[in-house]
Amino acid sequence: MNEQNYNLAFVFPGQGSQSVGMMSSLAEAYPSTKQTFEQASDALGFDLWNLVQNGPEADLNQTQNTQPAMLAAGVAVWRIWCEKSQIRPAWMAGHSLGEYTALVCSGAIAFEDAVKLVAARGRLMQEAVPVGVGAMAAILGLQDHQVVNTCAEVARGEVVAAANFNAPGQVVIAGETAAVDRAMEALKALGAKRAVKLPVSVPSHCRLMEAASEKLNEILQGINVEMPDVTLIHNADVKSHGSPEVIRHALKEQLFMPVRWVESIKFMHEQGVAGFIECGPGKVLLGLNKRIAPDAVHMTIFDPDSLNNVLEHLHG
């Protein structure tokens, strides 16, 4: 009998956490890992597990490959959790692409549908902005309003805006390359500790993605969406939605609206969530979440040892 823990949230990472060889130790210990990737491979028409394990890295980092790879990784971790424990979180959220993983794990979207959906999302994003035209940069050490206002001041008719509110003092900006360069210089002059270009080919979560979002919406209309069986917080509006149509709309908006991660974690924490478990490769969200809600418990599951640590913590 599964037991829902109202003080527990599972969160899922997005692009940037992928690496060649990820999930290998979990696959050795839990055969369901490879089975999950085999399902994804069947949906995509190529061997995703081989790409994840052997690369080349440049191919894994292509957004139309990264997105299904990270989705499959997060779902594989969730399935292992469900094998090993009867405890279920009452809350879920995912960072950018991770929102799709959360929707699968909450029962809202079938895994095979989501795999095809995020592969298409990646292709549409890349097609919307040719390589080199757009850019993203991480800005460290300033307040959110300083980043927002400076982007508006230096835009000069081009697109540059805050794309990810990741943690206090950490905002990612996105837009046209020249405008992002101007914003980086202005923000450094304002006192930013660092302003670093990110190695991405697509400027996500800004107005340059509006055309892609319309095409994504057409695909979303053909996807069956159910009510999530947990409270799922969406990036674009920091709300949970009970209507399939509103969930589709939230996913469309998410493509060109900023990721409001700080608000999402704070909201769940204010509702009583005392533990946040990151499911999937890397520890990106673990680091962010500790800064957002320092008095909560933060853990991650990415290999057998980390899984055992979470099991011991929650089961005593």
N, C-alpha and C positions, 0 to 999 in steps of 0.2 A: 504494500500500500504506500503510494507516494505521499510525502509530507511537504506541504508548501511552507517555506520559511519567509515570513513577511519582512524580515530584517535583512534579507539577502538579495543582491543583484548580481546577475551574470552580464558581463560586457564583452564586446567582440571588436577586435582591432580591424583597421582598414589597410589600405595600401601603404607600403613603407616598412611593414613588419616582415615581408617575405624574404627568404634566403634559400639558396640552393642547398638541399639536404635537410630542410626543415621537416619535422614530423617523423624522422627515421627511427628514433628510439621508441616513440609511441607505437609505430607500426610493428616493430619487433615484439613488443609486449602485448599488443592488442590487434588481432587480425582485422577487426572492424574498420581500422584506419584505412587500410588499403582497399577494403570493400567500398568505403565511402568515395575514395578517389576513382575506383573503377566505375561506380555509378556516374560520377561527373564525366569521366572519359567517354562513356557511352553516349551521354547527352551532347558532348562537344564534338565527338568524331575524331579525337586524337588522344594519345596517351598522356594525360595530365600528370600522373604519378612519375612517369619517366622524366618529364620536364622539371618537375619539382625536385627530384632527387639528383638529376645529372646535368641540368641546365641545357644549353648555355644560359648564364645569368642574364645576358641581354634579352633573350627571348622570354625568360620568366618575368622580367621587368616591363615587358610590353603590357600596357594596361588591360588589353583584352584577354591576356593570359593571367596577369596578376590577380585580377578580380575573381575569376572562378577558383584559382588556386587558394586564395585566402578564405573564400567562402567554404570550400571543401575542408580546409584545415580546421576552421572554427566549428563546423558541423561535426567533424570527426571527433573533436575533443568533447563536444556536448554529448554525442552518442556514447562515448566511453564513460562519461560521468553518469549517464543514465543506467549503464550496465553495473556500475560500481556502487551507486548510492540511490537511496529513495528520497533524499532531500532535493527539493526543487525550489528555485528562486521564485519570488513573487514579482520580481522586476527584471527587465532586460533593456539593454540599449546597445547600439553599435556605433562606432566612429566612422562616418561616411559610408564606405562600402560595408562596414561591419553591421550597419542597420539591416541589410539584407540577410546576413547570417542570423541576426536576432529574430527576424521574421520567420525564417525556416525553423529555428529552434523553439519558437513559441507556437508553432503549428499553423502559422498564418499563410505560408506559401510552401508548396511542395519543393523538395530539394532539387529535383531535376528541372522544374520550371525556373527556379532561382538561378541555377547554373547557366542555363541558356540566356536568362534575362541579364545577368551581370556581364556575360561575354558580349552581348549586344550593347549593353551600356558602355563598356570599354571601347568598342569599335566606334560607337556614335560620338563619344567624347573625343577620340583621336581625330575623327573625320571633321569635327566642328572647328578645330583650330590646328592648322598645319604646324609641324614641328618647327620650333624656333620663333613662332609668332607670339606664343604665350609663355608665361613663366610664373613660378611661385617662389616665395622667399619666407624664411622664418625670421621673425623679429623678436628679440629677447630683451627684456628689461624695461619696457615701457608699459604704461597703462593702456587699456583697450581704447579709451576715447582719444588718446593721443595718436594711435595708429589709424583709427577711423577718420579723424579730422585731417590728418596729414595726407592720407590717400586722396581725399576729396580735394584738397588744395592743389595737389600736383598733377591731377588727372589730365587737365587741359583737353578735355573732350575725348580722351582715351579711357579705357577700362583699367582701373586698379582699385582694389577694395580688400577689406578683411575677409578672409575665406574660412579660417578655422580659429575659433577662440578655444585654444587647447588647454591652457592652464594660466593661473595668474602670472602676468609678465611674459607670456608666450603666445603670440598671435602669428598666424601664417597669412600672408597677403597673396593675391593672385590677380592676373590681368595680362594686358599686352606688355611685351618684354620691355619696351622703352619706358613705359609708365611705371612698371615695377622697379626698374633701375632708378628712376627719379625718386620714387618713394623711399627706396633703400638709402639713398644719399641723404634725403631730408630727415629720415628717421635716425640715421647715425648722427647727424648734426644736432638732433633734438636730445640725444643722450642714450640711444639704444646701445646695450652692451654688445649685441651682435646683430648683424643683418646678413643672412646667409641664403644664397640661392639654393633651391632644392633640386635634386636630380630627377625631375619629373618631366614628362613630355606633354602633359596636359594641364592647363590652368583650371583646376576644379573649383566649384563653388563660387563662381562669379558670373557676371552677365554674358560672358563669352560662351557659356554653356546653355543659353536659353534655347537656341535652335535644336541642340541635342535633346533637351528636355521635352520638347514637343514631339520629337520622333520616339523618344522613350515612352512617352505617354500613350502613343498609339499601340506599342507593344504591350504595355501594362493593361490596356483594356481587354486583351485576350488572355490574361493570366488570372487563374482562379485565386481569389484572396479570401481567407476565412478570418473569423475573429481570433486574435491571439489569445492563448490560454494563460498569459500573464499580462501584467501592465507593462507595455512597451513604450518607451519614451523616444519620440522622433527628433532628429537633429534640427529640422527646420523651424519647429515651433515649440519645442520642449513640452509637448503634450502627448497623451495617449489617445488613440482613436479606436472606436468600436465599429465603424462602418468600413467595409471593404473599399468603397469609392473614395472615402476620405484618406484611407491609407495609400491608395494609388496616387492621389493628389499630393500627399506628403512626400512620396518618393519622386514625383516629378519636380516638386519645388526644391527638394534637397539638392538636385544637381547644380542649381545656380544660386542657391541661398547659402549663407555661411553655416558651418557646423558649430552649433552652440553647445560645445561639450562641457564647458565650465558650468553653465546653467543647468545642464542635464544632470550632472553628478550632484550638484548642490541641491537640486529639487528632490532627487531621490533620497539624499541624506536627510533633508528636512522632513521627509515623509516617514522617517524612521529606519531607513536602510543603514545598517551598521557594518556591513561587510560587502566588499566589491571583489568579485572573482573575474579576472581576465581569462578568456578561453581562446587560445590560439598562439601562434608563434610570436616570439619576441616578448618584450616587457614594456612596450611604449606606453600603453594605457596605465600600467601599474605606476610608472613614474609620474604621469600627469595626475592621476587620481589621488595619489598621496599628497600632492601639493594643493589640490582642490578641497579635499576633505581629510585633513591630517589626523583627525581623531577617530576615523573609521579604520577597520581592518582591511588591508589590501593584499590580495594574493593573486597568483597566476598559475595556470595549468598549461604547460607546453611540452612536458616530458614525464616519464613515470615518477620521478622523484617529486616533482612539483605537484603532481596529482595526489600522491600519497600524503604530502604535507597538508593539502586542502582537506582530504578525507579525514586525517587525524584531527585537524582543527575543528571541523564541523561535527564529527561523530564522537569527539572526545577520546 
